[in-house]
Amino acid sequence: MRRVLMVHFVPCVLFGSCVYALLRSGSFPGRGNWGAVLPSDWSGVVSSALIVGSGSVVLAMLLYPFQVRAVRLLEGYWDRWSVTARLAAVLTEVQRRRRHALGNRITVGSDASAQATRVAAEAARRLAAVPPEEVLLPTALGNALRAGEFSAGERYGLATLASWPRIHMQVSDRLADALHSARAALDTAVNLCWSFLASAVVASTALYDEPVMLWLPLLALLLAALAYKGAVTAAQAYAGLMHVVYDLHRFDLLDALHHPLPDRADEAETFWQVSQSFTGRPTADLPYDHGR
């Protein structure tokens, strides 16, 4: 219930309140009467709350199935349309140059100052949260998530994208709570970003003839940018937890699949064979162990 309220209901309430205030002020057909936005008595307050609340519930239910799509759009999966695909190519090049700049900051001489060493260490930390150059996405959010999707399991020979739905079922309760909390923070920030962006568009449409009120859509854009930054931070935390899942539970995955546990020398080969089976290319060298 808490996730539904935080992730879905609150962003819809914010957008619904914006639209309702603009409607009450009469800003769409002409200049608004902002004194009419707030109800004058308690019955008006209750009716307004019911209208906004019920509308937000319906909107949240309609948008719930599209949560993954909402995240993926901000990640930068824009290849379905030619216009957005060209924009994605430009922004991906920007991300690539930023990655190169971080790589250049890492190298310092043996006689470097303490300040230069700290800058190099910070650059190395930030570079670790960026995926390889060949799989870069056009947005910071997409690259924050992709860094986990292309490295968490690969360190041990497992393909993360293929194995994640399976290993996720093996995590401990404490780690599952941490994952759910990080994912809820990410989805909340993404939905808030979309809510503020939609509010900015609606407010700009309603207030185009009221220049003195254009600070409202500008404020909504600022809040959208802040929410997006929060989404990137949450995505980095989630990607870090993905690494922890593979550190602690990769052998639990083998146990659940009834495969024998390897020694250190054969670990990467065993997990590579498991990844092959996940992608429809099973190998004959991967035996079962049913514990009999």
ZABA-845437 format. One record per residue (C-alpha): z, x, y negated; residue number from 1. Coordinates in nm, 4 decimals, always signed. Layout:
residues N
@w: Z u: X v: Y k: NUM
...
//
This chain:
residues 292
@w: +0.0000 u: +0.0000 v: +0.0000 k: 1
@w: +0.0863 u: +0.2827 v: -0.2365 k: 2
@w: -0.2527 u: +0.4463 v: -0.1750 k: 3
@w: -0.4361 u: +0.1195 v: -0.2427 k: 4
@w: -0.2516 u: +0.0724 v: -0.5728 k: 5
@w: -0.2940 u: +0.4311 v: -0.6903 k: 6
@w: -0.6444 u: +0.5032 v: -0.5665 k: 7
@w: -0.8201 u: +0.1693 v: -0.6138 k: 8
@w: -0.6227 u: -0.0850 v: -0.8141 k: 9
@w: -0.5069 u: +0.1214 v: -1.1145 k: 10
@w: -0.8551 u: +0.2559 v: -1.2077 k: 11
@w: -0.9960 u: -0.0981 v: -1.1843 k: 12
@w: -0.7141 u: -0.2312 v: -1.4033 k: 13
@w: -0.7920 u: +0.0278 v: -1.6699 k: 14
@w: -1.1601 u: -0.0633 v: -1.6724 k: 15
@w: -1.0847 u: -0.4374 v: -1.6588 k: 16
@w: -0.8396 u: -0.4086 v: -1.9486 k: 17
@w: -1.1030 u: -0.2299 v: -2.1583 k: 18
@w: -1.3650 u: -0.4987 v: -2.0929 k: 19
@w: -1.1166 u: -0.7804 v: -2.1497 k: 20
@w: -1.0004 u: -0.6323 v: -2.4810 k: 21
@w: -1.3583 u: -0.5992 v: -2.6013 k: 22
@w: -1.4320 u: -0.9570 v: -2.4996 k: 23
@w: -1.1234 u: -1.0941 v: -2.6765 k: 24
@w: -1.2071 u: -0.9022 v: -2.9918 k: 25
@w: -1.5614 u: -1.0399 v: -2.9934 k: 26
@w: -1.7150 u: -0.6947 v: -3.0205 k: 27
@w: -2.0185 u: -0.7671 v: -2.8037 k: 28
@w: -2.1863 u: -1.0290 v: -3.0290 k: 29
@w: -2.0783 u: -0.8650 v: -3.3561 k: 30
@w: -1.7972 u: -0.6862 v: -3.5354 k: 31
@w: -1.4713 u: -0.7264 v: -3.3526 k: 32
@w: -1.1558 u: -0.9001 v: -3.4649 k: 33
@w: -0.8993 u: -0.6585 v: -3.3243 k: 34
@w: -0.6111 u: -0.8755 v: -3.4283 k: 35
@w: -0.7147 u: -1.1238 v: -3.1599 k: 36
@w: -0.6865 u: -0.8737 v: -2.8738 k: 37
@w: -0.3138 u: -0.9151 v: -2.8142 k: 38
@w: -0.1983 u: -1.2663 v: -2.7134 k: 39
@w: +0.0245 u: -1.4439 v: -2.9631 k: 40
@w: +0.2648 u: -1.5998 v: -2.7096 k: 41
@w: +0.3996 u: -1.5481 v: -2.3587 k: 42
@w: +0.1613 u: -1.7941 v: -2.1998 k: 43
@w: -0.1279 u: -1.5909 v: -2.3370 k: 44
@w: +0.0278 u: -1.2708 v: -2.2015 k: 45
@w: +0.0650 u: -1.4240 v: -1.8550 k: 46
@w: -0.2869 u: -1.5675 v: -1.8498 k: 47
@w: -0.4345 u: -1.2366 v: -1.9686 k: 48
@w: -0.2425 u: -1.0466 v: -1.7007 k: 49
@w: -0.3632 u: -1.2885 v: -1.4344 k: 50
@w: -0.7246 u: -1.2603 v: -1.5479 k: 51
@w: -0.7227 u: -0.8806 v: -1.5605 k: 52
@w: -0.5187 u: -0.8482 v: -1.2402 k: 53
@w: -0.7271 u: -1.0873 v: -1.0322 k: 54
@w: -1.0513 u: -0.9402 v: -1.1611 k: 55
@w: -0.9276 u: -0.5899 v: -1.0812 k: 56
@w: -0.8320 u: -0.6906 v: -0.7262 k: 57
@w: -1.1796 u: -0.8321 v: -0.6620 k: 58
@w: -1.3470 u: -0.5260 v: -0.8138 k: 59
@w: -1.1280 u: -0.2893 v: -0.6104 k: 60
@w: -1.2141 u: -0.4736 v: -0.2884 k: 61
@w: -1.5855 u: -0.4613 v: -0.3681 k: 62
@w: -1.5789 u: -0.0888 v: -0.4457 k: 63
@w: -1.3527 u: +0.0147 v: -0.1563 k: 64
@w: -1.6382 u: +0.0749 v: +0.0951 k: 65
@w: -1.8110 u: +0.3021 v: -0.1566 k: 66
@w: -1.5247 u: +0.5507 v: -0.1962 k: 67
@w: -1.7020 u: +0.8280 v: -0.0074 k: 68
@w: -2.0167 u: +0.7696 v: -0.2131 k: 69
@w: -1.8153 u: +0.7862 v: -0.5372 k: 70
@w: -1.6843 u: +1.1292 v: -0.4398 k: 71
@w: -2.0208 u: +1.2566 v: -0.3179 k: 72
@w: -2.1913 u: +1.1604 v: -0.6429 k: 73
@w: -1.9466 u: +1.3738 v: -0.8397 k: 74
@w: -1.9873 u: +1.6509 v: -0.5814 k: 75
@w: -2.3544 u: +1.6780 v: -0.6730 k: 76
@w: -2.5450 u: +1.5287 v: -0.3807 k: 77
@w: -2.8316 u: +1.4153 v: -0.6017 k: 78
@w: -3.1376 u: +1.4941 v: -0.3913 k: 79
@w: -3.2419 u: +1.1326 v: -0.3306 k: 80
@w: -3.4121 u: +1.0957 v: -0.6699 k: 81
@w: -3.6571 u: +1.3405 v: -0.8251 k: 82
@w: -3.4976 u: +1.3351 v: -1.1713 k: 83
@w: -3.1461 u: +1.4036 v: -1.0446 k: 84
@w: -3.2807 u: +1.6599 v: -0.7958 k: 85
@w: -3.4296 u: +1.8613 v: -1.0836 k: 86
@w: -3.1013 u: +1.8364 v: -1.2738 k: 87
@w: -2.9160 u: +1.9502 v: -0.9614 k: 88
@w: -3.1371 u: +2.2588 v: -0.9382 k: 89
@w: -3.0568 u: +2.3544 v: -1.2987 k: 90
@w: -2.6825 u: +2.3030 v: -1.2585 k: 91
@w: -2.6791 u: +2.4882 v: -0.9259 k: 92
@w: -2.8280 u: +2.7885 v: -1.1026 k: 93
@w: -2.5464 u: +2.7656 v: -1.3582 k: 94
@w: -2.2919 u: +2.7663 v: -1.0745 k: 95
@w: -2.4687 u: +3.0636 v: -0.9158 k: 96
@w: -2.4455 u: +3.2649 v: -1.2372 k: 97
@w: -2.0789 u: +3.1809 v: -1.2697 k: 98
@w: -2.0252 u: +3.3028 v: -0.9156 k: 99
@w: -2.2030 u: +3.6307 v: -0.9963 k: 100
@w: -1.9880 u: +3.6721 v: -1.3067 k: 101
@w: -1.6726 u: +3.6340 v: -1.0971 k: 102
@w: -1.8045 u: +3.8875 v: -0.8481 k: 103
@w: -1.8660 u: +4.1384 v: -1.1263 k: 104
@w: -1.5087 u: +4.1061 v: -1.2493 k: 105
@w: -1.3606 u: +4.1983 v: -0.9135 k: 106
@w: -1.4748 u: +4.5602 v: -0.9180 k: 107
@w: -1.2331 u: +4.7848 v: -1.1074 k: 108
@w: -1.1854 u: +5.1589 v: -1.1050 k: 109
@w: -0.8821 u: +5.3397 v: -0.9673 k: 110
@w: -0.7717 u: +5.4199 v: -1.3218 k: 111
@w: -0.8000 u: +5.0584 v: -1.4421 k: 112
@w: -0.5301 u: +4.9195 v: -1.6685 k: 113
@w: -0.2773 u: +4.6616 v: -1.5533 k: 114
@w: -0.4594 u: +4.3971 v: -1.7558 k: 115
@w: -0.7927 u: +4.4790 v: -1.5875 k: 116
@w: -0.6265 u: +4.4658 v: -1.2457 k: 117
@w: -0.4806 u: +4.1227 v: -1.3205 k: 118
@w: -0.8210 u: +3.9984 v: -1.4383 k: 119
@w: -0.9807 u: +4.1284 v: -1.1173 k: 120
@w: -0.7128 u: +3.9642 v: -0.9034 k: 121
@w: -0.7623 u: +3.6309 v: -1.0809 k: 122
@w: -1.1395 u: +3.6605 v: -1.0389 k: 123
@w: -1.0933 u: +3.7306 v: -0.6678 k: 124
@w: -0.8692 u: +3.4254 v: -0.6326 k: 125
@w: -1.1239 u: +3.2020 v: -0.8048 k: 126
@w: -1.4123 u: +3.3500 v: -0.6061 k: 127
@w: -1.2306 u: +3.2690 v: -0.2811 k: 128
@w: -1.2453 u: +2.9011 v: -0.3828 k: 129
@w: -1.6261 u: +2.9116 v: -0.4201 k: 130
@w: -1.8606 u: +2.8674 v: -0.1214 k: 131
@w: -2.1345 u: +3.1175 v: -0.0279 k: 132
@w: -2.4247 u: +3.1369 v: -0.2698 k: 133
@w: -2.6751 u: +2.9757 v: -0.0326 k: 134
@w: -2.4732 u: +2.6507 v: -0.0057 k: 135
@w: -2.3679 u: +2.6100 v: -0.3679 k: 136
@w: -2.3682 u: +2.2600 v: -0.5157 k: 137
@w: -2.4348 u: +2.1749 v: -0.8835 k: 138
@w: -2.0777 u: +2.0702 v: -0.9681 k: 139
@w: -1.7368 u: +2.2341 v: -0.9608 k: 140
@w: -1.5964 u: +1.9469 v: -0.7526 k: 141
@w: -1.8658 u: +1.9843 v: -0.4885 k: 142
@w: -1.8101 u: +2.3580 v: -0.4623 k: 143
@w: -1.4331 u: +2.3193 v: -0.4397 k: 144
@w: -1.4706 u: +2.0922 v: -0.1357 k: 145
@w: -1.7599 u: +2.2871 v: +0.0137 k: 146
@w: -1.5525 u: +2.6052 v: +0.0088 k: 147
@w: -1.3264 u: +2.4435 v: +0.2689 k: 148
@w: -1.6111 u: +2.2789 v: +0.4594 k: 149
@w: -1.7888 u: +2.6109 v: +0.5156 k: 150
@w: -1.4992 u: +2.8485 v: +0.5780 k: 151
@w: -1.1936 u: +2.6724 v: +0.7215 k: 152
@w: -1.3121 u: +2.6740 v: +1.0832 k: 153
@w: -1.5818 u: +2.9379 v: +1.0554 k: 154
@w: -1.3145 u: +3.2091 v: +1.0381 k: 155
@w: -1.2460 u: +3.1367 v: +1.4054 k: 156
@w: -1.5987 u: +3.0509 v: +1.5211 k: 157
@w: -1.5693 u: +2.6736 v: +1.4737 k: 158
@w: -1.8183 u: +2.4764 v: +1.2655 k: 159
@w: -1.5916 u: +2.2957 v: +1.0194 k: 160
@w: -1.8159 u: +1.9975 v: +0.9483 k: 161
@w: -1.8619 u: +1.9260 v: +1.3193 k: 162
@w: -1.5041 u: +1.9913 v: +1.4290 k: 163
@w: -1.3059 u: +1.8459 v: +1.1374 k: 164
@w: -1.3017 u: +1.4800 v: +1.2538 k: 165
@w: -1.1673 u: +1.5969 v: +1.5901 k: 166
@w: -0.9121 u: +1.8556 v: +1.4833 k: 167
@w: -0.7840 u: +1.6207 v: +1.2130 k: 168
@w: -0.6510 u: +1.3994 v: +1.4933 k: 169
@w: -0.4360 u: +1.6876 v: +1.6256 k: 170
@w: -0.2395 u: +1.7765 v: +1.3126 k: 171
@w: +0.1363 u: +1.7421 v: +1.2899 k: 172
@w: +0.2970 u: +1.4574 v: +1.0982 k: 173
@w: +0.4080 u: +1.6863 v: +0.8142 k: 174
@w: +0.0628 u: +1.8350 v: +0.7730 k: 175
@w: -0.0979 u: +1.4907 v: +0.7996 k: 176
@w: +0.1253 u: +1.3690 v: +0.5162 k: 177
@w: +0.0218 u: +1.6673 v: +0.3039 k: 178
@w: -0.3471 u: +1.6036 v: +0.3784 k: 179
@w: -0.3196 u: +1.2332 v: +0.2962 k: 180
@w: -0.1352 u: +1.3114 v: -0.0266 k: 181
@w: -0.3981 u: +1.5651 v: -0.1356 k: 182
@w: -0.6806 u: +1.3292 v: -0.0442 k: 183
@w: -0.5163 u: +1.0416 v: -0.2310 k: 184
@w: -0.4821 u: +1.2624 v: -0.5396 k: 185
@w: -0.8501 u: +1.3575 v: -0.5124 k: 186
@w: -0.9711 u: +0.9984 v: -0.4690 k: 187
@w: -0.7468 u: +0.8757 v: -0.7514 k: 188
@w: -0.8813 u: +1.1373 v: -0.9924 k: 189
@w: -1.2405 u: +1.0579 v: -0.8920 k: 190
@w: -1.1899 u: +0.6844 v: -0.9419 k: 191
@w: -1.0193 u: +0.7410 v: -1.2760 k: 192
@w: -1.3144 u: +0.9555 v: -1.3828 k: 193
@w: -1.5584 u: +0.6772 v: -1.2950 k: 194
@w: -1.3352 u: +0.4185 v: -1.4605 k: 195
@w: -1.3205 u: +0.6095 v: -1.7894 k: 196
@w: -1.6943 u: +0.6824 v: -1.7778 k: 197
@w: -1.7709 u: +0.3134 v: -1.7260 k: 198
@w: -1.5293 u: +0.2224 v: -2.0045 k: 199
@w: -1.7030 u: +0.4696 v: -2.2371 k: 200
@w: -2.0427 u: +0.3132 v: -2.1638 k: 201
@w: -1.9170 u: -0.0417 v: -2.2147 k: 202
@w: -1.7265 u: +0.0496 v: -2.5318 k: 203
@w: -2.0276 u: +0.2324 v: -2.6762 k: 204
@w: -2.2430 u: -0.0746 v: -2.6117 k: 205
@w: -1.9935 u: -0.3087 v: -2.7749 k: 206
@w: -1.9025 u: -0.0866 v: -3.0705 k: 207
@w: -2.2415 u: +0.0552 v: -3.1691 k: 208
@w: -2.2234 u: -0.1348 v: -3.4993 k: 209
@w: -1.8620 u: -0.0355 v: -3.5702 k: 210
@w: -1.8677 u: +0.3398 v: -3.6433 k: 211
@w: -1.4993 u: +0.3395 v: -3.7321 k: 212
@w: -1.4141 u: +0.2385 v: -3.3724 k: 213
@w: -1.6349 u: +0.4908 v: -3.1949 k: 214
@w: -1.3302 u: +0.7040 v: -3.1289 k: 215
@w: -1.2545 u: +0.4676 v: -2.8396 k: 216
@w: -1.5560 u: +0.5692 v: -2.6235 k: 217
@w: -1.4990 u: +0.9312 v: -2.7243 k: 218
@w: -1.1400 u: +0.9048 v: -2.6050 k: 219
@w: -1.2635 u: +0.7511 v: -2.2777 k: 220
@w: -1.5023 u: +1.0451 v: -2.2294 k: 221
@w: -1.2206 u: +1.2913 v: -2.2940 k: 222
@w: -1.0027 u: +1.1154 v: -2.0371 k: 223
@w: -1.2933 u: +1.1170 v: -1.7894 k: 224
@w: -1.3267 u: +1.4935 v: -1.8325 k: 225
@w: -0.9529 u: +1.5355 v: -1.7798 k: 226
@w: -0.9671 u: +1.3210 v: -1.4646 k: 227
@w: -1.2600 u: +1.5278 v: -1.3362 k: 228
@w: -1.0639 u: +1.8488 v: -1.3900 k: 229
@w: -0.7791 u: +1.6928 v: -1.1951 k: 230
@w: -1.0219 u: +1.6043 v: -0.9152 k: 231
@w: -1.1361 u: +1.9675 v: -0.8941 k: 232
@w: -0.7749 u: +2.0871 v: -0.8743 k: 233
@w: -0.6955 u: +1.8309 v: -0.6031 k: 234
@w: -1.0102 u: +1.9307 v: -0.4115 k: 235
@w: -0.9033 u: +2.2948 v: -0.4146 k: 236
@w: -0.5639 u: +2.1951 v: -0.2745 k: 237
@w: -0.7310 u: +1.9842 v: -0.0059 k: 238
@w: -0.9643 u: +2.2706 v: +0.0907 k: 239
@w: -0.6630 u: +2.4994 v: +0.1197 k: 240
@w: -0.4953 u: +2.2540 v: +0.3553 k: 241
@w: -0.8127 u: +2.2451 v: +0.5651 k: 242
@w: -0.7645 u: +2.6176 v: +0.6246 k: 243
@w: -0.4045 u: +2.5543 v: +0.7279 k: 244
@w: -0.5172 u: +2.2919 v: +0.9808 k: 245
@w: -0.7368 u: +2.5455 v: +1.1594 k: 246
@w: -0.4708 u: +2.8155 v: +1.1373 k: 247
@w: -0.2132 u: +2.5985 v: +1.3135 k: 248
@w: -0.4062 u: +2.3530 v: +1.5308 k: 249
@w: -0.7277 u: +2.5125 v: +1.6566 k: 250
@w: -0.5738 u: +2.5637 v: +2.0004 k: 251
@w: -0.4469 u: +2.2052 v: +2.0028 k: 252
@w: -0.8116 u: +2.1044 v: +1.9703 k: 253
@w: -0.8990 u: +2.3012 v: +2.2840 k: 254
@w: -0.6044 u: +2.1495 v: +2.4662 k: 255
@w: -0.7120 u: +1.7960 v: +2.3677 k: 256
@w: -1.0652 u: +1.8707 v: +2.4916 k: 257
@w: -0.9236 u: +2.0080 v: +2.8215 k: 258
@w: -1.0687 u: +2.3550 v: +2.7722 k: 259
@w: -0.8693 u: +2.6648 v: +2.8736 k: 260
@w: -0.7090 u: +2.8645 v: +2.5962 k: 261
@w: -0.8836 u: +3.1972 v: +2.5313 k: 262
@w: -0.7308 u: +3.5364 v: +2.4663 k: 263
@w: -0.7952 u: +3.7090 v: +2.1349 k: 264
@w: -1.1068 u: +3.8885 v: +2.2546 k: 265
@w: -1.2776 u: +3.5674 v: +2.3667 k: 266
@w: -1.1503 u: +3.3364 v: +2.0909 k: 267
@w: -1.4567 u: +3.3417 v: +1.8647 k: 268
@w: -1.6958 u: +3.2987 v: +2.1586 k: 269
@w: -1.4972 u: +3.0041 v: +2.2969 k: 270
@w: -1.4856 u: +2.8237 v: +1.9646 k: 271
@w: -1.8562 u: +2.8893 v: +1.9096 k: 272
@w: -1.9281 u: +2.7232 v: +2.2437 k: 273
@w: -1.7098 u: +2.4271 v: +2.1443 k: 274
@w: -1.9030 u: +2.3947 v: +1.8174 k: 275
@w: -2.2271 u: +2.3993 v: +2.0140 k: 276
@w: -2.1049 u: +2.1096 v: +2.2266 k: 277
@w: -2.0124 u: +1.9130 v: +1.9126 k: 278
@w: -2.3669 u: +1.9467 v: +1.7804 k: 279
@w: -2.5334 u: +1.8345 v: +2.1036 k: 280
@w: -2.6047 u: +2.1816 v: +2.2445 k: 281
@w: -2.3407 u: +2.2294 v: +2.5165 k: 282
@w: -2.3238 u: +2.5556 v: +2.7079 k: 283
@w: -2.2591 u: +2.5934 v: +3.0793 k: 284
@w: -2.0045 u: +2.8715 v: +3.0249 k: 285
@w: -1.7343 u: +2.6425 v: +2.8812 k: 286
@w: -1.5137 u: +2.5262 v: +3.1707 k: 287
@w: -1.2589 u: +2.2460 v: +3.1820 k: 288
@w: -0.8901 u: +2.2850 v: +3.2505 k: 289
@w: -0.7202 u: +1.9563 v: +3.3389 k: 290
@w: -0.3821 u: +2.1146 v: +3.3998 k: 291
@w: -0.3676 u: +2.0343 v: +3.7703 k: 292
//
